[in-house]
Amino acid sequence: MASPLLLSVKDATIRYTEIPVFEELSFNVHQGSRIALVGKNGAGKSTLMNIITGVQDLDAGERWEEFGTTIGYLRQDIIAKPNQTVFEYIFSEIKDEEKDLHTYKVDKVAEALQLDKSTQMTLLSGGQLRRAGLARALVEEPDILLLDEPTNHLDLDVIQWLEDYLKSYRGTIVCISHDRTFLANVTNQVFWLDRGTLRVSPRGFKYFEEWSTELLEQEERELKNRKQIVGLEVAWASRGVKARVKRNVRRLALVKEMRDKLKADESAYRRATKKVAIQPIQDIEHSSKIVAEFYNAYKSFEDKDKKITILDKFSYRIQRGDRIGILGANGSGKTTFLKMLIGDLEPDQGRVKKRKELEFSYFDQKRKDLDPDHTLKKVLSPSGGDYINVMGKERHVCGYLKDFLFDPSRVYDKVSQLSGGQKNRLMLAKILANPKTCLILDEPTNDLDMDTLDMLEDVLMQYKGTLIVVSHDRDFLDQTVTRILAFEGDGKIQSCVGGYSDYLEKFRPDKKAAPPIKKETKKSDQDEIVKTEKPAVKLSYKFQRELNQLPDKIKKIQKDIEEASALLSDGDYYARDPDAFHETAKSLAELQLKLERYENRWLELEEMKENSL
């Protein structure tokens, strides 16, 4: 029996320009649904949220809402009245006759979100404002709760508390989030905005990649049957989910390989030094592998007549090429650790030793290095030239901005005109253009969408220096780091090889994530398994001919890519002919995707050939 219907939209059209954002949009929201709303930047997620609230007028179509349904919305921007306390803000949407019933919830939620109810809203940081907005949305307990990036600026313990809270929430939830693990844990349905169409999955985000890939493969087969150009018709498929699945497989395999090697090296080191004392810190100069070392470091602060211990006889070596993920609640010592590493703070006792030639690139979540009056071009190229050095190669500013999902036409926009997510992307573009020998990223995933996260993960996997990441995004840590340092308060720091999942398994098995869902085996899959168990046969003439032709095709496409890249590197090309610039950029993207398909097919056929020998 279907759950009661709370809201329905039928054949809706939304038009801001001549091209509609939505046309013939239809969907239903049922009681008890927990919906993940996903889609690329500009796909219309915020517009759909506004349709649900009723703020967005429809140019055509119908919107129906069950009488008496209440709707709450946690937006990205929190606006508070002057002299309003956190307590007053949380209660501002509650009816006077219901405030007594909700008082206990305010205490519970404010404590969990680490909010001081007596503090004035104007004194809160951006992250604290987001927490206050989340607290108000949860205390209201609307029938439909809309959440826009609810995990931003929350530490992991608070995110896990929020997950548990939402799992027992009696109302309906619609959530936009870049945090894949969070969505997988709390949702039971997906609304996917894909090229102007809303696709609905009856299962949660945990199954999204499997479901979306099946849809796209089906669409690809249908397009092939109609002899259409798949590369152009299924642009999102080529550049989105399917590509992400392939990249994730390759990336995770690479991370696993690095972790396995690290475990083997540590095991060998323990065996070799079982009865040998730790080398004194002075020996650091003799080993080019060691980047920095904490030796019996102690650090504490006084807070309201109470001593807070951050580091307590902490000894740790950071070696060249380490990829370290930093976890911990606010105030546990993460920032202090980073400041001591870069030399902004000294330990009260003990020593911190660094290589003399060590240089840092530091992504600061507060974005202090961004001047609001500078243009995007000036941020990337302070000298005013059209080209910047990107890891030893000259790149045109417009072309490089496209890598970070910016429209090149915005190159002269000011930083002050950018959203929080766009500022983060710009900061990342600036730092990753020429990262130093040690790259420190402090909460880089806040305000980023999934596409940007994919791009960032790919870039970081190519980075060969020492990487230190502070993040609350569990999937991001699993994808990018090989060791975890968990700051647990009172100077206690846990270390383990692996990502966030490995840390949970070793130190917090009670919080261990559920194992990944295995794909159900269909009859066709069983047939395929049986086929692979049969004796190998010689590669057919058709496949052998295809294999022989692929190297020439790959060579030709590589040449086309070089020519298109050369055109985009011309500093006057965009100014001379913006339309041609965009067409060339589009053509380059399609060529790169085609090259990837050819290379994957070549590997496929080579594997078939090996198995047939």
C-alpha positions in Angstrom: 0.0 0.0 0.0 1.4 3.4 -1.0 2.1 6.0 1.6 -0.2 9.0 1.7 0.5 11.7 -0.9 1.6 15.0 0.5 2.5 17.0 -2.7 2.1 16.5 -6.4 3.4 18.4 -9.4 2.1 17.7 -12.9 3.3 18.8 -16.3 5.1 21.9 -14.9 7.0 24.3 -17.0 9.5 26.8 -15.6 11.0 29.4 -17.9 13.5 32.1 -17.0 14.7 32.6 -20.6 13.5 31.3 -24.0 14.9 27.9 -23.1 12.8 26.4 -20.2 14.5 25.0 -17.1 11.8 22.4 -16.9 9.1 21.3 -19.3 6.4 18.8 -18.5 7.9 18.2 -15.1 5.9 15.7 -13.0 6.7 14.2 -9.6 5.0 13.1 -6.3 6.2 13.4 -2.7 4.8 10.8 -0.3 4.8 10.7 3.5 7.8 9.0 4.9 10.0 9.4 1.7 13.6 10.3 2.2 14.6 11.7 -1.2 18.1 12.4 -2.5 18.0 15.2 -5.0 21.0 14.9 -7.3 22.1 16.5 -10.6 24.9 18.6 -12.1 25.4 22.3 -11.3 22.6 24.3 -13.1 20.4 21.2 -13.5 17.6 23.0 -11.5 17.9 21.5 -8.0 17.2 24.8 -6.2 14.4 25.5 -8.6 12.8 22.2 -7.8 13.1 22.9 -4.1 11.4 26.2 -4.6 8.6 24.4 -6.5 8.1 22.2 -3.5 7.9 25.2 -1.1 5.5 27.0 -3.4 7.8 30.0 -3.8 8.4 29.3 -7.5 5.5 30.1 -9.8 4.7 27.7 -12.6 4.5 29.0 -16.1 2.4 26.0 -16.9 1.2 22.9 -15.1 -0.3 22.2 -11.7 1.0 22.0 -8.1 -1.2 20.3 -5.5 -0.5 20.2 -1.8 -2.4 18.2 0.9 -4.2 20.7 3.2 -2.3 21.5 6.4 1.1 20.2 5.1 4.0 22.1 6.6 7.2 22.6 4.7 10.6 23.6 6.2 13.7 24.6 4.3 17.4 24.7 5.3 18.9 27.0 2.8 22.5 27.7 2.0 22.3 31.3 3.2 21.1 32.0 6.8 19.7 35.4 7.5 19.2 36.5 11.1 17.6 39.7 12.7 19.8 42.1 14.6 20.3 41.3 18.3 18.6 37.9 17.8 20.0 35.1 20.0 20.4 31.5 18.8 17.5 30.5 21.0 15.2 33.2 19.5 16.2 32.3 16.0 15.5 28.6 16.4 12.1 29.4 17.9 11.2 32.2 15.3 9.1 29.9 13.1 7.3 28.0 15.9 3.8 29.1 16.8 3.5 30.6 20.3 1.0 28.0 21.4 3.5 25.2 20.4 6.7 26.6 21.9 6.3 24.8 25.3 6.1 21.5 23.4 9.3 22.2 21.5 11.5 23.7 24.3 13.1 20.3 25.2 13.9 19.7 21.5 15.9 23.0 21.4 18.1 21.9 24.2 18.7 18.5 22.6 19.4 19.7 19.1 21.5 22.8 20.2 23.7 20.6 22.4 24.2 18.0 19.6 25.1 20.7 17.1 27.4 22.4 19.7 25.5 25.7 19.8 25.4 28.2 22.7 21.7 29.2 22.8 22.5 32.6 24.4 24.9 33.8 21.7 23.8 36.5 19.3 23.4 35.3 15.8 25.5 38.2 14.4 28.5 36.8 16.4 28.4 33.4 14.8 30.8 32.2 12.2 29.5 31.0 8.8 29.6 27.4 9.9 27.8 28.2 13.2 25.1 30.0 11.3 24.6 26.9 9.2 24.2 24.9 12.4 21.7 27.3 13.8 19.7 27.0 10.5 19.8 23.3 10.8 18.7 23.4 14.4 15.7 25.5 13.5 14.7 23.2 10.7 14.9 20.1 12.9 13.0 21.7 15.8 10.2 22.8 13.5 9.5 19.2 12.5 7.7 20.1 9.3 5.8 17.4 7.3 8.3 18.0 4.4 11.9 18.9 5.4 14.1 20.3 2.6 17.8 20.2 3.4 20.4 22.0 1.1 23.9 20.7 2.0 23.1 20.0 5.7 26.6 18.4 6.4 28.6 21.5 5.5 30.8 22.7 8.4 29.8 19.7 10.6 32.4 17.4 12.1 32.0 13.6 11.7 30.4 12.9 15.1 27.8 15.6 14.5 27.1 14.2 10.9 26.6 10.7 12.4 24.3 12.2 15.0 22.3 13.9 12.2 22.1 10.6 10.3 20.6 8.9 13.3 18.2 11.8 13.9 17.0 11.8 10.4 16.5 8.0 10.3 14.0 8.3 13.1 12.4 11.5 11.7 8.7 11.1 11.2 8.3 13.5 8.3 9.4 13.4 4.7 12.9 14.6 3.7 14.3 16.0 0.4 18.1 16.4 0.6 20.7 18.0 -1.7 24.2 17.0 -0.6 27.7 16.3 -2.0 28.3 13.8 0.8 27.7 10.5 -0.9 28.0 8.5 2.4 25.4 10.7 4.1 23.0 10.3 1.2 23.5 6.5 1.1 22.8 6.3 4.8 19.6 8.4 5.1 17.7 8.1 1.8 15.3 5.6 0.3 14.5 7.3 -3.0 16.4 9.4 -5.6 15.2 12.3 -7.8 17.9 12.6 -10.5 17.8 15.8 -12.7 19.4 14.8 -15.9 19.4 17.0 -19.0 16.0 18.7 -18.2 14.4 15.4 -17.2 13.5 14.1 -13.7 14.2 10.4 -13.3 13.0 8.7 -10.1 14.5 5.7 -8.5 12.4 3.8 -5.9 15.6 3.0 -4.0 18.0 5.1 -2.0 21.3 6.8 -3.1 23.2 3.7 -2.1 22.0 2.1 -5.3 22.3 5.3 -7.5 25.4 4.5 -9.5 24.2 1.0 -10.4 20.7 2.3 -11.3 21.9 5.4 -13.3 24.5 3.4 -15.2 21.9 0.8 -16.2 19.6 3.7 -17.4 22.4 5.3 -19.4 23.6 2.0 -20.9 20.0 1.3 -22.0 19.8 4.8 -23.6 23.1 4.2 -25.3 21.8 1.0 -26.9 18.7 2.7 -28.1 20.7 5.5 -29.6 23.0 3.1 -31.3 20.0 1.3 -32.7 18.8 4.6 -34.2 22.4 5.2 -35.6 22.8 8.5 -33.8 26.0 10.0 -32.5 26.2 8.7 -29.0 29.0 10.9 -27.9 26.9 14.0 -28.5 23.5 12.7 -27.4 24.6 11.2 -24.1 27.0 14.0 -23.0 26.2 13.6 -19.3 26.6 9.8 -19.5 30.1 10.2 -20.9 31.2 12.8 -18.5 29.1 12.0 -15.5 28.1 8.8 -13.8 29.6 6.3 -16.1 32.9 8.1 -16.1 32.7 8.4 -12.3 32.2 4.7 -11.9 35.2 3.9 -14.1 37.4 6.6 -12.4 36.3 5.4 -8.9 37.3 1.8 -9.7 40.7 2.9 -11.0 41.2 5.4 -8.2 40.2 3.0 -5.4 42.4 0.3 -6.9 45.3 2.8 -6.9 44.6 3.9 -3.3 44.3 0.3 -2.2 47.7 -0.5 -3.8 49.3 2.4 -2.0 47.7 1.4 1.3 48.8 -2.2 0.9 52.4 -1.1 0.2 52.3 1.2 3.2 51.2 -1.7 5.4 53.9 -3.9 4.1 56.6 -1.2 4.6 55.4 -0.6 8.1 55.4 -4.3 8.9 58.9 -4.7 7.6 60.0 -1.6 9.5 58.6 -3.0 12.8 60.4 -6.3 12.2 63.7 -4.6 11.5 63.5 -2.2 14.5 61.8 -4.5 17.0 64.7 -4.2 19.5 66.1 -0.9 18.3 65.5 2.5 20.0 63.8 5.2 18.0 66.3 7.3 16.1 66.9 10.8 17.7 65.3 13.7 15.9 68.7 15.1 14.9 69.0 12.3 12.3 66.1 13.7 10.3 68.5 15.6 8.1 70.1 12.3 6.9 66.9 10.9 5.5 65.5 12.6 2.4 62.3 10.6 2.9 61.3 12.4 6.1 59.4 15.7 5.6 58.7 16.6 9.2 58.7 15.0 12.7 56.9 15.8 15.9 59.0 14.6 18.9 57.4 14.5 22.3 55.3 17.6 21.4 53.1 19.0 24.1 50.6 21.8 23.5 47.7 23.1 25.7 45.5 26.2 25.9 43.6 27.9 28.7 39.9 28.3 28.1 37.6 29.7 30.8 40.0 28.7 33.6 40.3 25.2 32.2 43.4 23.8 30.6 42.7 22.0 27.3 45.3 19.6 26.2 45.8 19.4 22.4 49.0 17.4 22.0 50.4 15.2 24.8 54.0 13.8 24.2 53.0 13.4 20.6 55.7 11.8 18.3 55.0 11.3 14.7 56.9 11.3 11.4 55.6 12.6 8.1 57.4 11.1 5.2 57.6 12.2 1.6 54.6 11.1 -0.4 52.4 10.4 2.7 48.7 11.0 2.2 47.2 11.8 5.6 43.5 12.4 6.4 42.9 14.4 9.6 39.7 13.7 11.7 38.4 15.3 14.8 35.7 17.4 16.4 36.0 21.2 16.7 38.6 22.1 19.3 40.2 18.7 19.2 43.5 20.1 17.9 43.4 19.7 14.1 44.1 23.3 13.3 46.8 23.5 16.0 48.5 20.5 14.5 48.6 22.2 11.1 49.8 25.5 12.5 52.7 23.7 14.3 53.5 21.8 11.1 53.8 25.0 9.0 55.6 26.9 11.8 52.9 29.4 12.9 52.8 27.8 16.4 55.5 26.3 18.6 55.0 23.4 21.0 55.0 24.2 24.8 57.4 21.2 25.1 59.2 18.9 22.7 60.1 19.8 19.2 58.8 19.9 15.6 61.5 19.5 13.0 61.0 20.2 9.3 63.2 19.9 6.2 64.7 23.3 5.5 63.5 23.3 1.8 60.0 22.2 2.7 57.3 24.5 1.1 53.6 24.4 1.8 50.5 25.1 -0.3 47.6 25.7 2.1 43.9 25.7 1.3 42.3 27.6 4.0 38.5 27.0 4.4 38.1 30.7 5.4 39.5 31.7 2.0 41.6 34.6 3.5 43.8 34.7 0.4 40.9 35.7 -1.9 40.6 39.4 -2.5 36.9 40.2 -3.1 37.8 43.0 -5.5 40.1 40.8 -7.7 38.8 39.2 -10.9 39.1 35.5 -11.5 41.9 36.2 -14.0 43.8 38.3 -11.5 43.5 35.6 -8.8 45.1 33.0 -11.2 47.4 35.4 -13.0 48.4 38.3 -10.7 50.9 39.6 -13.3 48.0 40.1 -15.7 49.1 37.7 -18.5 46.7 35.4 -20.3 48.7 32.3 -19.4 49.5 30.6 -16.2 52.0 27.8 -15.3 50.1 24.6 -14.4 52.5 22.0 -13.1 55.2 23.0 -15.6 52.9 23.6 -18.6 51.6 26.9 -19.9 47.8 27.0 -19.9 45.5 29.8 -21.0 43.5 31.2 -18.1 40.1 30.5 -19.8 41.0 26.9 -20.6 42.2 26.3 -17.1 39.0 27.8 -15.6 37.0 25.3 -17.6 38.8 22.5 -15.9 37.2 23.8 -12.6 33.7 24.1 -14.1 33.8 27.9 -14.7 32.4 29.5 -17.9 35.4 31.3 -19.5 33.1 34.3 -20.1 33.3 35.0 -16.4 37.0 35.5 -16.4 36.6 39.2 -15.6 34.0 38.7 -12.8 35.0 39.8 -9.4 35.5 37.3 -6.5 32.7 39.1 -4.6 30.2 37.9 -7.3 30.9 34.2 -6.7 29.0 31.8 -4.5 30.7 29.9 -1.6 31.2 26.8 -3.8 32.6 28.9 -6.7 35.1 30.6 -4.3 36.2 27.2 -3.1 36.7 26.0 -6.7 38.7 29.2 -7.5 40.9 28.7 -4.5 41.5 25.1 -5.5 42.4 26.2 -9.0 44.9 28.6 -7.7 46.6 26.2 -5.3 46.5 23.1 -7.6 48.0 25.0 -10.5 51.4 24.8 -8.9 51.3 22.9 -5.6 54.4 22.9 -3.4 56.1 19.8 -1.9 53.5 19.6 0.8 49.8 20.3 0.1 47.4 21.0 3.0 43.7 21.1 2.4 41.5 22.3 5.3 37.9 21.2 4.6 38.2 21.5 0.8 34.8 19.7 0.2 32.5 22.3 1.8 30.1 23.9 -0.8 31.4 21.6 -3.6 29.1 19.6 -5.8 29.7 16.0 -6.8 31.2 16.8 -10.2 33.8 19.1 -8.6 34.6 16.5 -6.0 35.2 14.0 -8.8 37.6 16.4 -10.5 39.4 17.2 -7.2 39.8 13.5 -6.4 41.3 12.9 -9.8 43.7 15.8 -9.5 44.8 14.7 -6.0 45.5 11.2 -7.2 48.0 12.7 -9.7 49.7 14.8 -7.0 53.1 13.2 -6.1 54.0 15.3 -3.1 52.9 15.0 0.6 49.2 15.5 1.1 47.4 16.4 4.3 43.6 16.7 4.2 41.2 17.8 7.0 37.8 16.7 6.0 34.4 15.4 7.3 33.6 13.8 3.9 34.0 10.0 4.5 33.9 9.0 0.9 36.4 11.7 -0.1 38.8 10.4 2.5 38.4 6.8 1.4 39.2 8.0 -2.2 42.3 10.1 -1.5 44.3 9.2 1.6 46.3 6.2 2.8 46.5 7.1 6.5 44.2 8.5 9.2 45.1 10.7 12.2 42.1 11.0 14.4 42.2 13.7 17.1 39.9 12.5 19.8 40.4 15.2 22.4 42.5 15.5 25.6 45.7 15.0 23.6 44.6 11.5 22.4 45.4 10.8 18.7 44.7 7.5 16.9 46.7 6.5 13.8 45.9 3.8 11.3 46.8 2.9 7.8 43.9 3.3 5.3 40.9 5.6 4.9 37.9 6.5 7.0 36.4 3.0 6.7 39.6 1.4 8.0 39.6 3.8 10.9 36.0 2.9 11.8 36.8 -0.8 11.5 39.8 -0.6 13.8 38.8 2.0 16.4 35.0 2.4 16.3 33.4 -0.9 15.1 30.1 0.3 16.7 30.0 3.0 14.0 31.2 0.8 11.2 29.3 1.5 7.9 27.2 -1.2 6.4 29.0 -3.3 3.7 28.5 -2.3 0.1 25.4 -3.7 -1.6 26.2 -6.5 -4.0 24.5 -6.3 -7.3 21.8 -8.9 -7.8 22.7 -11.6 -10.2 20.4 -11.7 -13.2 19.9 -14.8 -15.4 22.0 -13.1 -18.1 24.8 -12.6 -15.5 24.7 -16.2 -14.6 24.9 -17.2 -18.2 27.9 -14.9 -18.5 29.6 -16.6 -15.5 29.0 -20.0 -17.1 30.5 -18.8 -20.3 33.7 -17.6 -18.6 34.1 -21.0 -17.1 34.2 -22.7 -20.5 37.6 -23.4 -22.2 39.0 -20.3 -23.9 38.7 -20.1 -27.6 40.8 -18.3 -30.2 40.0 -14.6 -30.8 37.5 -14.3 -33.7 38.5 -12.7 -37.0 36.2 -9.8 -36.3 37.7 -9.0 -32.9 41.2 -9.5 -34.1 40.6 -7.1 -37.0 39.2 -4.5 -34.6 42.2 -5.0 -32.3 44.6 -4.4 -35.2 42.8 -1.2 -36.2 42.6 0.4 -32.8 46.3 1.6 -32.5 45.9 3.7 -35.7 42.6 5.1 -34.5 44.2 6.0 -31.1 47.2 7.6 -32.8 44.9 9.7 -35.0 42.7 10.9 -32.1 45.8 11.8 -30.1 46.9 14.0 -32.9 43.5 15.6 -33.1 43.6 16.3 -29.3 47.0 17.9 -29.7 45.7 20.2 -32.4 42.6 21.2 -30.4 44.7 21.8 -27.3 47.1 24.0 -29.3 44.2 26.1 -30.5 42.9 26.6 -27.0 46.4 27.6 -25.9 46.3 30.6 -28.2 45.9 33.6 -25.9 43.9 35.6 -28.5 41.6 32.7 -29.6 38.8 33.4 -27.1 38.9 37.2 -27.6 39.0 36.7 -31.4 36.1 34.2 -31.7 34.4 33.1 -28.4 32.0 30.8 -30.3 34.8 29.0 -32.0 36.6 28.7 -28.7 33.6 27.0 -27.1 33.2 24.7 -30.1 36.8 23.7 -29.9 36.6 23.1 -26.2 33.5 21.0 -26.7 35.2 19.1 -29.5 38.3 18.5 -27.3 36.1 17.0 -24.6 34.4 14.7 -27.1 37.8 13.6 -28.5 39.1 12.9 -25.0 36.0 10.8 -24.3 36.4 8.9 -27.6 40.1 8.3 -26.8 39.1 6.8 -23.4 36.5 4.5 -25.1 39.1 3.4 -27.7 41.7 2.7 -25.0 39.3 0.8 -22.8 38.2 -1.3 -25.8 41.9 -2.0 -26.7 42.5 -3.2 -23.1 39.3 -5.3 -23.3 40.4 -7.0 -26.6 43.9 -7.5 -25.4 42.6 -9.3 -22.3 40.3 -11.5 -24.5 43.4 -12.3 -26.6 45.4 -13.2 -23.5 42.7 -15.5 -22.2 42.4 -17.2 -25.6 46.1 -18.2 -25.7 
